[in-house]
Every structure is written in structure tokens, then in C-alpha cells.
Amino acid sequence: MNRKIIGRKKECERLDECMNADQAQLVIVYGRRRVGKTYLINEYFENRFAFKITGSYGQPKEVQLKIFDTSLSRQNGVNKLNSKDWFEAFNSLRDYLETLDTNEKQVIFFDEMPWLDTQKSSFLAAFEWFWNDWASTRRNLIFIVCGSATSWMDEKIANNKGGLFNRQTCKLFLKPFSLNEVEEYLQSKNIEWSRYDIVQCYMIMGGIPYYLSLLNSKLSLSQNVDALFFTDRGELSDEFEHLYRTLFTNSASYIKVVESLSKKKGGLTREELLKSTGRQTGGELSVILKNLELSGFIRISNFFNKKKKNALYQLCDYYTSFYFKFIKDNYGKDEHYWSNAVDNPAKRTWEGLVFEQICRDHVTSIKKKLGISGVLSEESSWYVRGDTEIQGAQIDLLISRRDHVTNLCEIKFSTGEYSIDKDYDLKLRNKVEAFRRDTNYKGTIQLVIITTFGLKKNQYSSLIQNQIVLDDLFIS
């Protein structure tokens, strides 16, 4: 099998296991749109499938069946297929597969399956019948189901309570690339950028392979951003509407939620979201939040030592955040907007906030650098409100460890070495004291600073017990 795939090591190992299994395999591949699901399957199997079909967005049952018949006709050489429904279509697929060598693995790939399941089409019922009645008994069969509509994949396949209950043998949820994988991918495209530039690229695109594939090695980072997002008809100039429209029914409701979250760096509680989106009841909001979380657009952030009902919902999709901050109100006004925003104070503030998110997304790398990767831990944030007697304080990232040590992480994005001055030294000491007082924490506290180019040594730097630099976030 192809081993030039960047990242996805664990996913490839699971596919290896499926290929070596002595029973039929129902493999579910899901994750955010543009994250590389189709690419992974095509490359792993080197585009060699017994049968493959890709659903067509927004098309009725008749069109989807026509696509199926055409695909199967090309595969088996028969030109007169005219399926009247999905039961007949799957029966034709069974007839064809029964003609193939049972001593060889036969891989069937249904890409964008959620789009095939149109209203009142009985697609899912037909698929359940096909799998339970015949396909699950074929030891040489590997059936791969793939889709970007993660909520559909989760409800209808992965956690199906009907005929497909506990039938899947392998679930692969593809996450965006890490910083290390982005660097490897860019190098494969002959893009040799500094890690500082790669981090700034990540702030905009995250680790989404499709977005990264559009980068031009002949252009600088700023020029690429202008070309993709701010020029007329740039490849990603209309990505936002297309992204949400193809993923979610009633996409306007989803957009309203993520827009509300984009305005609050720390996130919003459920009650705050109900108020900001103008909803009277929480039923529909619960569905929206669940689907956004399943799709990787938001995360639930817990507070240290506080009940989960007080959790915050945070926007964690980099592209969506970038869209609301810079694209929505600026598109079409300046085709060189990003190049001209080098020293824009708003951009500098945004970089500091998004760098905090990058650190949260690379806690595994941070733990490895701290030498605690084998220690069970829980990540959270914390804050206490100030009043007339005590000063308020907050910590964006705490690593609470089973060995009774808590790392309080200060995150600072800087263009050079970061220097702690007298005022900041006092602020740090107040944070530690406020944390102990508010939480009654009795364990050991270690202050960690995470910054781009390290901490400048001076009379105040000794307060910091560990430091993480930008390069450490690239540890795999």
C-alpha cells in the first residue's frame, strides 16, 4: 500500500488491520470537510476499488440512482442498468460483487454517503438490508463509508440504533494536521517557510490539507493569503458559505452560533448563547452545538474545579475565526489587505489570541517537552472575578496532573524574546496566589511560559520554572 501519505499513521495502521482481518469490514471515515478523508482512502488503496461512488450534493434520489447505475455500469461493463430504487441498486451491486474473486480483498468505497440519503429515498434501509443480509458474511469484503456531514455519519452509521447497531468494525475520525504535519506537507510542496510563518499560516487555515494545497510556493505567506482570500474570485473567497451550506441543514442557524462565539475569545455558556442568538428554547441549540462539536468547529472548555454545566463553548475552527475577524467585512475592499496589515494593531492582538488556541491544540507536544507525556492529566482554564478587595485573575491553560502538580501556563506571542518586567512579575505572583485562594489547591504549582522565541533572562525571569518555545510545538 502507498506509504507516502503525510501524517495519518494511526489511520493507516487501522486500515492495515482491516485488510488483514478474516471477516467483513465496515469502515467509517468522517471528519471536517476539506480535512482529507477522500484523499486518504484514495491514496491508501491506490485508487483500486471493486466499486466506488461519490454522492452529489443537493440532488434528488433519481439523480443519485443515475450516478450509481453509471458508476456500476462502467465497473462491470453492463450498460443497461436502470434502478428504480435503492433496494434494486444494492441488489445489482451484490450481483456484480458475487462475480469477483473471493480469494482477493474487494474494497467498496461510498464517498459522501450522507448526500445519497435524500428525503424519503429509503437509502439507509436499503444499505442496512444489503449489509446485514449479505455483505457482512463476505470475509473478503471491505466496505468504506465516508462523509463530511459528521452529524449524519455519527447518528446514522457510527451510533445507529437500528439495523446497523454495533455493525461497524472500524471508525476513523480525521483531525486536521498538527504543526509538525503542516511543516512536512509544505516541504513536500517545496515551500520552505520559517516555523514562525508556519504558525501564522496555521492561525488562518489550521491544519486543513485542502487549504494548504492551494498555497503557491512562489509567493510569500502574505501574498498567498491575499491571493486566496482577498482577491476577486480567489479560490477561498467564497469558502465560508459553501462550507456551512454543504455540511448543515438550515446553515443560517449554525452560522449565527459560530458568529456569536467568534466575538468572545473565552467562549460563551449555553445560557449566553441562547441570549446572543435570540433563541427561546434550548432544544434546537443543543442539536446545533452537538453537530458543531462533532464536526470539529467548536470545543467545550471546562473550568478547573467547576461543574461541567458551567462549561464554555469555544470556536476552535481557525478558518471560521479568521473569516469573521478579517474576511467578512473586508473582502473586495483591498486585494492586498493582508500584506498591508503587517503592523496593524488589530492583527497583533488577534495573533496573541489565536496563539493561545494553537497551544491548547498542541498540549501533547507541550507535555512531551515538559517530560510529563506519561502522566495522566486534565487540561482546563480558570478565572476569578475581582472586587473592591481582591484583584481578578485568569489562566488560559492549566495542566492538572495526577502526580499532584499543576502547570499554570502563560501564553505570549512575540516577535522576539519575551521579557518579564516588574509589573508583569507582580501580576504572575497575584495569579498564583489568587488561584490557591480561590481553589484551595494544596498541590505543587509550576509556572510555565509558552512563547515564540523564549524568555529573556533578567531579574524577574527566575519566577518561571519551565518555558516552551515555538519549536517545541512541532514535536510529534
C-alpha positions in Angstrom: 0.0 0.0 0.0 1.0 3.6 -0.5 3.2 4.9 2.3 3.8 8.5 1.0 0.8 9.7 2.9 1.7 12.6 5.2 0.6 12.1 8.8 -2.3 9.7 9.3 0.0 7.0 10.7 -2.6 5.6 13.1 -5.3 5.7 10.5 -3.1 3.7 8.0 -2.3 1.2 10.7 -6.0 0.7 11.4 -6.6 0.2 7.7 -3.8 -2.4 7.6 -5.7 -4.3 10.4 -8.9 -4.2 8.3 -7.0 -5.5 5.3 -5.6 -8.4 7.3 -8.9 -9.2 9.1 -10.6 -12.5 8.3 -14.1 -11.1 8.3 -16.1 -8.4 6.5 -15.2 -4.9 7.5 -17.5 -1.8 7.7 -15.2 1.1 7.9 -16.4 4.6 8.8 -14.3 7.6 7.8 -15.5 11.0 8.9 -14.3 14.5 9.9 -14.5 18.1 8.9 -15.0 19.0 5.3 -11.6 19.5 3.5 -9.7 17.5 6.1 -8.5 14.9 3.6 -10.8 11.9 4.0 -11.2 11.1 0.4 -7.5 11.7 -0.3 -6.5 9.2 2.5 -8.7 6.4 1.1 -7.8 7.0 -2.5 -4.1 7.1 -1.7 -4.1 4.2 0.7 -5.9 1.9 -1.7 -4.1 3.5 -4.7 -7.5 4.1 -6.3 -8.1 0.4 -6.7 -11.7 -0.3 -5.7 -14.1 -3.1 -6.7 -16.7 -0.3 -6.7 -16.7 3.4 -5.9 -19.4 6.1 -5.9 -19.5 9.7 -4.8 -22.8 11.3 -3.7 -23.8 14.6 -5.3 -24.8 17.4 -3.1 -28.4 18.6 -3.1 -29.5 16.2 -5.9 -32.7 14.1 -5.7 -33.0 10.4 -5.5 -33.3 10.0 -9.2 -30.0 11.7 -9.9 -28.2 9.8 -7.2 -29.5 6.5 -8.6 -28.4 7.5 -12.0 -24.9 8.2 -10.7 -24.9 4.8 -9.0 -26.0 3.0 -12.2 -23.5 4.8 -14.3 -20.7 4.0 -11.9 -21.6 0.3 -11.6 -22.1 0.0 -15.4 -18.6 1.3 -16.0 -17.2 -1.1 -13.4 -18.9 -4.2 -14.7 -19.3 -3.4 -18.4 -23.1 -3.5 -18.4 -24.8 -0.5 -19.9 -28.5 -1.2 -19.2 -28.8 -0.6 -15.5 -31.9 1.5 -14.6 -32.5 1.1 -10.9 -36.0 2.2 -9.8 -35.0 2.4 -6.1 -32.0 1.8 -3.7 -33.0 -1.8 -2.9 -32.7 -2.7 -6.6 -29.5 -0.7 -6.9 -27.9 -2.6 -3.9 -29.1 -5.9 -5.4 -27.3 -5.1 -8.6 -24.2 -4.3 -6.6 -24.5 -7.7 -4.9 -24.8 -9.5 -8.2 -21.7 -7.8 -9.5 -19.6 -8.4 -6.4 -20.5 -12.1 -6.5 -18.7 -12.4 -9.8 -15.4 -11.3 -8.3 -12.6 -13.5 -6.9 -13.4 -14.4 -3.3 -9.7 -15.0 -2.6 -8.9 -11.3 -3.1 -9.9 -8.4 -0.9 -12.7 -6.4 -2.5 -13.0 -2.8 -1.4 -16.2 -0.8 -1.9 -16.0 2.9 -1.3 -19.1 5.1 -0.8 -17.8 8.7 -0.7 -20.1 11.5 0.7 -22.7 8.9 1.6 -24.9 11.4 3.5 -25.6 13.1 0.2 -27.0 9.8 -1.2 -29.6 9.6 1.7 -32.1 12.0 0.3 -35.5 12.6 1.8 -37.9 9.6 1.6 -35.4 7.7 -0.6 -35.1 4.6 1.8 -31.4 4.7 1.1 -30.4 3.8 4.6 -32.9 1.0 4.9 -31.6 -0.5 1.6 -28.0 -0.2 2.8 -28.9 -1.9 6.1 -30.5 -4.7 4.3 -27.6 -5.1 1.9 -25.0 -5.2 4.7 -26.9 -7.4 7.2 -28.3 -9.9 4.7 -25.2 -10.4 2.5 -22.2 -8.2 2.7 -21.4 -8.8 6.4 -21.0 -12.6 5.6 -18.3 -12.0 2.9 -14.9 -12.4 4.6 -13.1 -10.7 1.8 -15.3 -7.6 1.7 -14.2 -4.1 3.0 -17.0 -1.5 2.8 -15.8 2.1 3.4 -18.4 4.7 4.2 -17.1 8.3 4.1 -18.8 11.7 4.6 -18.3 15.3 5.7 -21.7 15.6 7.3 -20.3 14.4 10.6 -23.7 14.6 12.4 -25.3 12.2 9.8 -22.3 9.9 10.0 -22.5 9.8 13.7 -26.2 9.3 14.1 -27.0 7.1 11.0 -23.9 4.9 10.9 -21.5 5.1 13.9 -24.2 5.2 16.6 -27.1 3.7 14.6 -29.7 2.3 17.0 -31.4 0.2 14.3 -30.1 -2.4 11.8 -26.6 -1.1 11.8 -26.2 -1.1 15.6 -22.7 -2.2 16.5 -22.1 -3.3 12.9 -19.1 -1.1 12.1 -15.7 -2.7 12.7 -13.5 0.5 12.3 -14.2 4.2 12.9 -11.6 6.7 11.7 -12.2 10.4 12.7 -9.7 12.5 10.8 -8.4 15.5 12.6 -6.6 18.5 11.0 -2.8 18.3 10.6 -0.6 19.2 13.6 2.0 21.9 13.1 4.6 19.1 12.5 2.5 17.6 9.8 1.8 21.0 8.2 5.6 21.6 8.0 6.1 18.2 6.4 3.3 18.9 4.0 4.6 22.3 3.0 8.1 20.8 2.4 6.5 18.2 0.1 5.2 21.2 -1.9 8.7 22.8 -1.9 7.5 25.6 0.4 10.4 26.4 2.8 8.9 28.8 5.3 10.2 29.5 8.8 8.3 28.0 11.7 7.2 31.5 12.7 5.5 31.8 9.2 4.1 28.3 9.5 2.4 29.2 12.8 1.0 32.3 11.3 -0.3 30.2 8.4 -1.9 27.8 10.9 -3.7 30.7 12.6 -5.5 31.3 9.3 -6.0 27.8 7.8 -5.5 25.5 10.7 -4.3 22.1 9.6 -6.8 21.7 6.8 -4.9 19.9 3.9 -7.2 21.3 1.2 -6.5 24.9 2.1 -2.8 24.1 2.4 -2.8 22.5 -1.1 -3.7 25.9 -2.6 -0.6 27.6 -1.4 1.8 28.8 -4.1 5.5 28.1 -3.4 6.4 31.2 -5.5 4.6 33.6 -3.2 5.2 34.7 0.4 2.7 33.8 3.1 1.1 37.3 3.0 0.9 37.1 -0.8 -0.7 33.7 -0.6 -3.3 34.9 1.9 -4.2 37.9 -0.3 -4.5 35.7 -3.4 -6.6 33.1 -1.8 -8.9 35.2 0.4 -9.0 38.8 -0.6 -8.6 39.0 -4.4 -11.7 38.9 -6.7 -12.6 35.2 -7.3 -9.8 33.9 -5.1 -10.0 30.1 -4.6 -11.2 30.6 -1.0 -13.1 33.9 -1.3 -16.5 32.1 -1.2 -15.4 29.2 1.0 -17.4 30.2 4.1 -20.9 29.9 2.7 -20.1 26.8 0.8 -18.6 25.1 3.8 -21.5 25.6 6.1 -24.2 25.1 3.5 -22.9 21.7 2.4 -22.5 20.5 6.0 -25.6 21.6 7.8 -29.3 21.8 7.0 -30.5 25.3 8.0 -27.0 26.5 7.8 -28.0 30.1 8.8 -28.7 28.9 12.4 -25.3 27.3 12.6 -23.6 30.4 11.2 -25.4 32.6 13.8 -24.0 30.4 16.6 -20.4 30.4 15.4 -20.6 34.2 14.7 -21.6 34.7 18.3 -18.7 32.6 19.5 -16.3 34.4 17.3 -17.0 37.6 19.2 -15.9 36.2 22.6 -12.4 34.8 22.8 -13.0 32.9 26.0 -16.3 31.4 24.7 -19.9 31.6 25.9 -22.0 29.5 28.2 -25.1 27.8 27.0 -27.3 30.5 28.5 -25.2 33.2 26.9 -25.6 31.5 23.6 -29.3 31.4 23.9 -29.4 35.1 24.6 -26.9 36.1 21.9 -28.7 34.0 19.2 -32.2 35.1 20.2 -33.4 31.6 20.9 -36.3 31.0 23.3 -35.6 27.3 24.0 -32.5 25.2 24.1 -33.7 22.1 22.2 -32.6 23.3 18.7 -29.4 24.9 20.2 -28.5 21.5 21.7 -28.6 19.9 18.3 -26.6 22.7 16.7 -23.9 22.6 19.4 -23.6 18.8 19.2 -23.3 18.9 15.4 -20.7 21.7 15.5 -18.7 19.8 18.1 -18.8 16.6 16.2 -17.7 18.4 13.1 -14.7 20.0 14.9 -15.9 23.6 14.7 -16.3 24.2 18.4 -15.0 22.7 21.6 -16.3 22.5 25.2 -13.9 24.1 27.6 -14.1 23.2 31.3 -13.1 25.3 34.2 -10.8 24.0 36.9 -12.8 22.6 39.9 -16.1 23.7 38.5 -19.2 21.8 37.4 -19.5 20.9 33.7 -22.8 22.8 33.4 -20.6 25.9 33.7 -18.6 24.9 30.7 -17.9 27.3 27.9 -18.4 26.7 24.2 -15.5 28.0 22.2 -15.0 28.4 18.5 -12.0 26.3 17.5 -12.0 26.3 13.7 -9.2 28.6 12.6 -10.7 29.4 9.2 -14.1 30.4 10.7 -12.4 32.6 13.2 -10.3 34.3 10.5 -13.4 34.8 8.3 -15.3 36.7 10.9 -12.3 38.7 12.1 -10.9 39.8 8.7 -12.7 38.5 5.6 -16.4 39.2 6.2 -16.2 43.0 6.3 -13.0 43.4 4.2 -13.5 41.3 1.2 -13.3 43.3 -2.0 -12.0 46.4 -0.4 -8.3 45.8 -0.7 -6.8 42.9 -2.7 -3.6 43.4 -0.7 -5.3 43.6 2.6 -3.1 41.1 4.4 0.2 42.4 3.1 -0.8 45.9 4.2 -1.8 44.7 7.7 1.7 43.7 8.8 1.8 46.3 11.6 -1.9 46.5 12.2 -2.5 46.5 16.0 -5.7 44.5 15.5 -3.7 41.8 13.7 -1.2 41.7 16.6 -3.9 41.3 19.1 -5.5 38.6 17.1 -2.2 36.7 16.8 -1.9 36.7 20.5 -5.4 35.2 21.0 -5.1 32.6 18.3 -1.7 31.5 19.5 -3.4 30.5 22.7 -5.7 28.2 20.8 -2.7 26.7 18.9 -1.1 25.9 22.3 -4.3 24.2 23.5 -4.4 22.2 20.3 -0.8 21.0 20.8 -0.9 20.1 24.5 0.5 16.7 23.7 3.7 18.4 22.3 3.8 20.7 25.4 3.6 17.7 27.7 6.4 15.9 25.8 8.6 18.9 26.2 7.8 19.1 29.9 8.6 15.4 30.3 5.2 14.5 31.5 3.7 12.8 28.5 3.2 9.6 30.5 1.4 11.4 33.4 -2.4 11.4 33.3 -3.6 15.0 33.2 -6.6 17.2 32.5 -6.5 20.5 30.7 -8.7 23.3 31.7 -8.9 27.1 32.2 -9.6 29.1 35.3 -10.7 32.6 36.3 -11.9 34.5 39.3 -13.7 37.8 39.3 -12.2 40.8 41.1 -13.9 43.0 43.6 -13.1 46.0 45.8 -10.8 43.9 47.9 -9.1 41.3 45.6 -7.8 41.6 42.1 -9.4 39.4 39.4 -7.2 36.8 37.6 -7.4 34.2 34.8 -5.3 31.4 33.4 -6.0 30.2 29.9 -4.3 26.8 30.2 -3.9 24.7 33.2 -2.4 21.2 33.1 -3.7 19.4 36.2 -1.6 16.3 36.8 -2.3 13.0 38.6 1.1 13.4 40.4 -0.4 16.4 42.3 1.3 19.1 40.2 -0.5 21.7 38.3 1.2 23.7 35.5 -0.1 27.2 35.1 0.7 28.1 31.5 1.2 31.7 30.5 1.0 32.1 26.7 2.6 35.0 24.9 3.0 35.5 21.2 6.0 37.7 20.5 8.3 38.7 17.6 11.3 38.2 19.7 12.4 37.1 23.2 9.7 37.9 25.7 10.8 40.0 28.7 9.1 39.9 32.1 9.1 43.4 33.7 8.2 44.4 37.3 4.5 44.9 36.6 4.1 41.5 34.9 6.1 39.8 37.7 3.7 41.1 40.2 0.7 40.1 38.0 2.1 36.5 37.8 2.5 36.3 41.6 -1.0 37.6 42.1 -2.3 34.9 39.7 -0.7 32.1 41.7 -1.9 33.5 45.0 -5.5 34.0 43.6 -5.5 30.5 42.2 -4.6 28.9 45.5 -7.1 31.1 47.4 -10.0 30.5 45.1 -9.5 26.8 44.5 -7.9 25.8 47.9 -5.4 23.9 45.9 -2.8 22.1 48.1 -0.5 20.6 45.4 2.6 21.9 43.7 2.2 24.8 41.3 4.7 25.2 38.4 4.7 28.3 36.3 5.3 27.7 32.6 5.6 30.3 29.9 4.8 29.4 26.3 6.2 31.9 23.8 7.6 32.1 20.3 11.3 32.7 20.9 11.8 32.1 24.6 12.2 34.1 27.7 14.8 36.8 28.1 16.8 36.4 31.2 16.6 39.2 33.7 15.9 39.8 37.4 12.3 38.6 37.1 12.7 35.5 34.8 13.6 33.1 37.6 9.9 33.0 38.6 9.2 30.8 35.6 10.1 27.2 36.2 9.7 25.9 32.6 9.5 27.5 29.2 8.1 26.3 25.9 9.2 27.9 22.7 7.6 27.8 19.2 9.8 24.9 18.0 8.5 22.7 20.9 5.0 22.9 19.5 6.3 21.0 16.4 7.3 18.0 18.5 5.5 14.9 17.1 
